[in-house]
């Protein structure tokens, strides 16, 4: 007989499955779907608009020292770089070319102006005539004083003779040899001689004053003409352009052997011993800058050089203010105009303040609001800012350390009070 497997089989009793187990997995799936819908609904309810987080820059509020400094790239400029101009129209002859090193007093260019040289000759001739007239007036004054002196001396002699005649007639009258009428006539002659002497002295003084006044007027006219000649001579001497100091010829703006107009620029001279750094500072820092404020300049080699602010422009151009920094100790060797240098100006340091990274949000909304990020939602909150540097801004109120703030991209939010960030 063939055996089957009946001996190995076992009878299993059938049990009924509970009703709740059949609905377990559908219920779980339903809960998950509802949770997802709730999460999405929460995001939509939390913000009126949704924005891509990749377009925003978010920074964390912290606490620490806030260093207020200004860092800017500047260019080297000559502190003393005058431009020489033509004092009169004429033909220019250049003695140097751009880049030549020159010494003080060296000829740089000569302008040939026949008109100015002719004017000088005319004024010199006029001066010679006035000098001759002044000399003649001085000689006339001397002659007048001599004539007046001669007349005065003659009157004095006549008075002395009259006095002697009166004395002789007086002795004769006293002796009875001379009548009284002769004595009276001698007395009258003495009085006449005295009056003549008095008038001679007065006329001599007046003639001397008149002659001196005339000579003085002639001399003043000659001196005035001398001043005119000196001025024209100065202009003629200025036709030769000379280096005002030791330096280097900059840009040459005239062409060799060409006619130039009066007051036309000819060339510039650069003082190689004095350079300054010109920087441009945002206008928000302009009120903090002051002449004499210390600065640090860094050349291409990285070596720092001390400096100080020498000038601050009173004009704002394209939101920037131009300032100049001069070397307070020594300047690097081999500097050239328009060379780039880095400048750092330390304004002050605020200890242990609440601060955050500076961004466009500081200037938006008048600097009164900040967008605080909480999870995937950003809400607008009133804040108060303090001082700021190039990289950070002080938080006076409205934010606490550890909170996150949207520092860039808030212009996309408009006037919304709350937005969603994806």
C-alpha distance (Angstrom), angle and dihedral (degrees) to the residues before:
residue distance angle dihedral
X1 . . .
X2 3.78 . .
X3 3.74 113.3 .
X4 3.78 120.0 -137.2
X5 3.76 130.3 -156.2
X6 3.74 95.8 -101.7
X7 3.74 91.0 113.4
X8 3.82 90.3 59.8
X9 3.82 97.7 49.4
X10 3.80 121.6 97.8
X11 3.76 127.7 -160.6
X12 3.86 114.6 -120.1
X13 3.72 118.6 -158.9
X14 3.89 114.6 -132.3
X15 3.86 116.2 -121.1
X16 3.80 126.7 -164.8
X17 3.97 116.3 -115.4
X18 3.89 115.7 -125.3
X19 3.81 115.6 -106.2
X20 3.86 96.4 -128.3
X21 3.79 93.5 59.9
X22 3.76 91.2 63.9
X23 3.85 90.7 59.2
X24 3.85 97.4 41.1
X25 3.82 100.4 93.2
X26 3.82 95.2 39.8
X27 3.81 88.3 52.8
X28 3.81 92.0 50.3
X29 3.80 90.9 50.1
X30 3.80 90.2 49.2
X31 3.82 92.2 51.6
X32 3.84 91.3 50.9
X33 3.79 91.6 50.2
X34 3.80 91.8 48.2
X35 3.82 90.5 48.8
X36 3.79 90.7 52.8
X37 3.77 91.3 48.0
X38 3.81 89.9 48.6
X39 3.81 92.0 50.1
X40 3.79 91.4 51.1
X41 3.79 91.6 44.4
X42 3.81 90.3 50.5
X43 3.79 89.8 53.7
X44 3.79 92.1 49.7
X45 3.79 92.5 44.9
X46 3.82 92.3 46.6
X47 3.83 94.5 58.8
X48 3.74 133.9 27.4
X49 3.84 91.3 -146.6
X50 3.78 135.2 26.0
X51 3.82 126.7 -137.8
X52 3.76 135.8 -174.5
X53 3.80 110.6 -104.8
X54 3.82 90.8 -146.2
X55 3.80 88.7 71.2
X56 3.80 92.7 55.2
X57 3.80 133.4 72.1
X58 3.77 115.5 -144.4
X59 3.82 125.2 -166.4
X60 3.79 132.7 -173.8
X61 3.80 121.1 -122.1
X62 3.80 111.7 -120.9
X63 3.79 142.0 171.3
X64 3.79 127.3 -119.5
X65 3.80 145.2 92.4
X66 3.78 117.4 -34.4
X67 3.79 112.8 -149.5
X68 3.77 111.6 -159.0
X69 3.76 106.8 -152.6
X70 3.75 138.4 141.9
X71 3.78 119.4 -132.7
X72 3.76 118.3 -172.8
X73 3.77 141.0 154.8
X74 3.78 113.7 -118.7
X75 3.74 138.4 -179.0
X76 3.77 129.1 -126.5
X77 3.79 115.4 -109.1
X78 3.78 131.4 174.5
X79 3.78 113.1 -101.7
X80 3.79 89.4 -150.4
X81 3.80 115.8 33.4
X82 3.81 110.8 141.7
X83 3.78 124.0 -176.4
X84 3.82 116.5 -133.4
X85 3.81 116.3 -136.8
X86 3.80 134.9 -160.7
X87 3.80 109.3 -103.2
X88 3.81 91.2 -158.5
X89 3.78 139.3 13.2
X90 3.78 115.2 -89.2
X91 3.78 147.5 105.9
X92 3.81 114.8 -54.4
X93 3.79 124.5 -141.6
X94 3.80 113.8 -167.3
X95 3.80 118.9 -145.6
X96 3.84 96.8 -175.6
X97 3.79 140.2 33.0
X98 3.79 131.6 -137.1
X99 3.79 112.6 -69.8
X100 3.82 97.2 25.6
X101 3.80 115.7 138.9
X102 3.81 109.6 -127.6
X103 3.79 136.9 -171.8
X104 3.77 127.5 -133.8
X105 3.82 111.4 -80.0
X106 3.81 94.6 16.7
X107 3.81 116.3 141.7
X108 3.78 111.8 -107.2
X109 3.80 102.9 170.0
X110 3.81 139.8 -9.1
X111 3.81 124.8 -145.4
X112 3.79 117.8 -155.8
X113 3.82 109.0 -145.9
X114 3.85 112.9 170.5
X115 3.80 90.8 -180.0
X116 3.80 93.2 58.2
X117 3.80 93.6 44.5
X118 3.82 90.6 49.9
X119 3.78 90.1 50.7
X120 3.79 89.3 52.8
X121 3.82 91.7 52.9
X122 3.81 91.2 49.6
X123 3.77 93.5 49.4
X124 3.80 91.2 47.6
X125 3.83 90.3 53.0
X126 3.79 90.5 50.2
X127 3.78 89.1 49.6
X128 3.79 91.3 52.1
X129 3.82 90.5 53.6
X130 3.78 93.0 48.9
X131 3.79 90.9 47.1
X132 3.83 88.8 54.1
X133 3.80 91.0 49.6
X134 3.78 91.2 48.4
X135 3.81 89.7 50.5
X136 3.83 91.4 48.5
X137 3.81 90.1 49.2
X138 3.79 90.1 51.7
X139 3.82 90.1 49.7
X140 3.82 91.3 48.4
X141 3.78 89.5 51.4
X142 3.79 89.8 52.8
X143 3.82 91.6 49.1
X144 3.80 91.1 47.9
X145 3.78 91.7 51.7
X146 3.83 90.3 47.8
X147 3.83 92.3 50.5
X148 3.76 92.1 47.1
X149 3.79 90.2 48.5
X150 3.82 90.7 51.3
X151 3.79 91.8 51.1
X152 3.78 90.7 47.5
X153 3.77 92.4 49.5
X154 3.85 91.0 48.9
X155 3.79 90.5 50.6
X156 3.79 89.8 50.1
X157 3.81 90.9 52.3
X158 3.81 91.4 48.3
X159 3.79 89.9 50.4
X160 3.79 90.8 49.8
X161 3.84 91.1 50.0
X162 3.78 91.0 48.6
X163 3.78 89.5 51.4
X164 3.82 91.2 52.8
X165 3.82 91.9 48.3
X166 3.78 90.5 50.6
X167 3.80 90.5 50.1
X168 3.86 91.0 50.7
X169 3.80 92.8 47.1
X170 3.77 89.8 47.6
X171 3.81 92.2 55.1
X172 3.84 90.9 46.1
X173 3.79 91.5 48.2
X174 3.78 90.3 49.1
X175 3.85 89.0 51.6
X176 3.81 92.7 46.8
X177 3.77 94.3 -114.9
X178 3.83 98.1 107.6
X179 3.77 124.7 55.3
X180 3.77 120.1 -124.7
X181 3.76 93.4 -112.9
X182 3.78 91.4 63.0
X183 3.82 89.8 49.6
X184 3.78 90.9 51.3
X185 3.81 91.1 49.2
X186 3.84 89.9 51.6
X187 3.80 89.6 51.0
X188 3.83 90.7 50.9
X189 3.81 90.8 49.2
X190 3.81 90.2 53.3
X191 3.82 92.1 50.9
X192 3.81 89.9 47.6
X193 3.80 91.0 50.8
X194 3.79 91.0 49.4
X195 3.82 92.0 50.1
X196 3.82 90.2 47.7
X197 3.80 90.6 50.4
X198 3.81 91.4 48.8
X199 3.81 92.7 50.9
X200 3.81 91.2 44.6
X201 3.78 90.7 55.7
X202 3.83 91.9 46.9
X203 3.81 92.2 47.7
X204 3.80 90.3 48.3
X205 3.83 90.9 54.3
X206 3.81 92.6 47.5
X207 3.79 93.5 46.2
X208 3.81 90.0 49.0
X209 3.84 91.5 50.8
X210 3.81 92.1 47.5
X211 3.77 93.0 48.3
X212 3.81 91.4 47.3
X213 3.82 91.6 48.7
X214 3.80 91.8 50.7
X215 3.80 91.4 47.7
X216 3.82 90.3 47.4
X217 3.82 91.7 52.2
X218 3.78 91.2 49.9
X219 3.80 90.2 48.6
X220 3.81 91.7 50.1
X221 3.81 90.4 52.6
X222 3.78 89.5 50.3
X223 3.82 91.2 48.2
X224 3.79 90.7 50.0
X225 3.76 90.6 51.6
X226 3.81 89.0 47.4
X227 3.81 88.6 57.3
X228 3.81 89.8 51.7
X229 3.78 90.8 49.9
X230 3.81 91.2 48.1
X231 3.81 90.9 52.4
X232 3.79 93.5 48.6
X233 3.80 89.0 45.5
X234 3.80 89.0 52.5
X235 3.79 90.0 52.3
X236 3.79 91.0 48.9
X237 3.81 90.2 49.6
X238 3.82 88.7 48.8
X239 3.80 89.0 59.9
X240 3.80 84.0 79.9
X241 3.82 105.6 69.9
X242 3.80 111.6 -147.4
X243 3.81 132.2 -173.1
X244 3.83 109.1 -96.5
X245 3.83 91.2 -153.0
X246 3.79 143.1 -6.5
X247 3.76 107.6 -67.5
X248 3.76 146.1 98.1
X249 3.77 133.3 -66.9
X250 3.78 110.6 -108.1
X251 3.76 126.0 -171.7
X252 3.80 116.3 -9.6
X253 3.80 109.0 -146.6
X254 3.82 100.1 179.6
X255 3.80 130.2 72.2
X256 3.77 122.6 -126.9
X257 3.84 115.2 -92.5
X258 3.79 95.5 -0.2
X259 3.78 130.7 132.0
X260 3.79 113.8 -101.8
X261 3.79 128.9 -168.4
X262 3.76 125.3 -123.0
X263 3.82 113.7 -79.6
X264 3.82 91.1 13.8
X265 3.85 115.3 147.5
X266 3.80 113.1 -107.9
X267 3.82 107.5 176.5
X268 3.80 143.1 -33.5
X269 3.79 130.8 -120.6
X270 3.81 122.6 -150.1
X271 3.79 123.0 -150.8
X272 3.81 103.3 -136.0
X273 3.80 92.9 -168.2
X274 3.82 96.2 63.7
X275 3.80 123.3 51.3
X276 3.79 131.8 164.9
X277 3.80 133.8 -167.1
X278 3.79 118.4 -122.4
X279 3.81 115.2 -153.3
X280 3.79 134.7 175.8
X281 3.80 117.1 -134.4
X282 3.83 127.3 -169.1
X283 3.77 110.8 -102.1
X284 3.83 90.9 -118.9
X285 3.82 88.1 70.7
X286 3.80 96.1 41.7
X287 3.80 94.3 91.9
X288 3.82 90.2 55.3
X289 3.80 94.6 55.0
X290 3.79 119.7 94.6
X291 3.78 134.2 175.0
X292 3.79 110.9 -96.6
X293 3.82 94.8 27.5
X294 3.85 109.8 144.6
X295 3.78 120.1 -110.6
X296 3.79 139.5 176.3
X297 3.78 122.6 -130.7
X298 3.80 124.0 -160.7
X299 3.77 123.9 -162.5
X300 3.78 127.7 -156.0
X301 3.81 91.3 -85.8
X302 3.80 90.8 58.8
X303 3.79 94.8 -115.9
X304 3.82 111.5 140.4
X305 3.79 122.4 -133.0
X306 3.82 124.7 -167.1
X307 3.77 117.7 -120.8
X308 3.78 143.2 159.9
X309 3.78 136.2 -141.9
X310 3.79 110.1 -93.8
X311 3.81 101.2 176.5
X312 3.81 140.9 8.6
X313 3.79 120.4 -162.3
X314 3.83 114.5 -124.1
X315 3.81 90.5 -147.4
X316 3.81 128.0 82.8
X317 3.81 114.4 -144.3
X318 3.82 120.1 -174.5
X319 3.79 91.2 -17.8
X320 3.82 93.7 -53.4
X321 3.79 136.8 101.8
X322 3.80 121.7 -146.0
X323 3.82 116.8 -132.5
X324 3.79 133.4 177.3
X325 3.79 127.6 -140.6
X326 3.80 122.7 -163.8
X327 3.79 127.7 -162.8
X328 3.80 109.7 -100.7
X329 3.82 96.1 -164.7
X330 3.79 118.7 13.2
X331 3.76 131.3 -23.2
X332 3.81 126.6 -133.8
X333 3.74 117.6 -92.5
X334 3.77 120.4 -111.3
X335 3.80 97.2 28.4
X336 3.78 116.4 164.5
X337 3.75 132.1 -166.7
X338 3.83 116.5 -87.3
X339 3.82 91.1 17.1
X340 3.81 112.2 147.2
X341 3.82 121.7 -114.6
X342 3.79 133.3 169.9
X343 3.79 119.9 -123.0
X344 3.80 130.0 -164.1
X345 3.80 122.9 -171.2
X346 3.82 117.0 -169.1
X347 3.81 111.2 -149.2
X348 3.83 102.6 174.6
X349 3.84 143.9 -53.1
X350 3.83 125.6 -114.7
X351 3.81 113.7 -154.5
X352 3.83 124.0 -138.3
X353 3.80 100.4 -11.7
X354 3.79 132.0 153.5
X355 3.78 107.0 -105.3
X356 3.76 143.0 165.7
X357 3.76 137.2 -168.0
X358 3.78 112.2 -75.6
X359 3.78 117.9 -116.8
X360 3.78 143.2 149.4
X361 3.81 90.5 -74.1
X362 3.83 88.9 77.2
X363 3.80 92.5 65.9
X364 3.83 95.7 37.6
X365 3.81 120.2 92.0
X366 3.77 89.1 13.1
X367 3.81 91.0 -68.4
X368 3.82 92.5 -72.1
X369 3.80 102.6 112.8
X370 3.80 140.7 48.3
X371 3.82 130.8 -169.9
X372 3.79 109.2 -124.0
X373 3.82 116.2 -157.6
X374 3.79 119.3 -139.5
X375 3.79 113.5 173.7
X376 3.79 106.6 -50.6
X377 3.79 94.5 -21.2
X378 3.80 130.2 84.6
X379 3.79 120.1 -162.3
X380 3.78 129.8 -171.2
X381 3.79 115.3 -114.1
X382 3.82 130.5 -178.0
X383 3.80 111.8 -113.5
X384 3.79 138.0 171.6
X385 3.79 120.5 -135.6
X386 3.78 127.1 -153.3
X387 3.76 129.8 -169.6
X388 3.77 120.3 -22.7
X389 3.77 140.2 -157.7
X390 3.77 130.3 -160.3
X391 3.81 92.5 -83.4
X392 3.82 107.3 22.8
X393 3.79 141.2 35.3
X394 3.81 129.9 -153.4
X395 3.81 118.8 -117.9
X396 3.81 111.9 -145.0
X397 3.79 97.2 177.6
X398 3.80 141.4 -15.5
X399 3.82 100.5 55.1
X400 3.78 136.0 66.8
X401 3.80 130.6 -154.1
X402 3.81 111.4 -86.5
X403 3.78 96.7 32.3
X404 3.78 119.1 119.8
X405 3.78 122.3 -127.2
X406 3.80 132.4 -169.4
X407 3.82 102.6 -123.0
X408 3.80 98.8 174.0
X409 3.78 132.0 32.7
X410 3.81 98.2 32.9
X411 3.78 89.8 124.9
X412 3.82 86.1 78.3
X413 3.82 92.2 62.1
X414 3.80 95.7 65.6
X415 3.79 112.8 -174.0
X416 3.82 96.2 -27.7
X417 3.78 116.2 132.7
X418 3.81 94.9 -151.4
X419 3.80 133.3 18.4
X420 3.76 137.1 -178.9
X421 3.81 121.2 -120.7
X422 3.79 118.4 -152.2
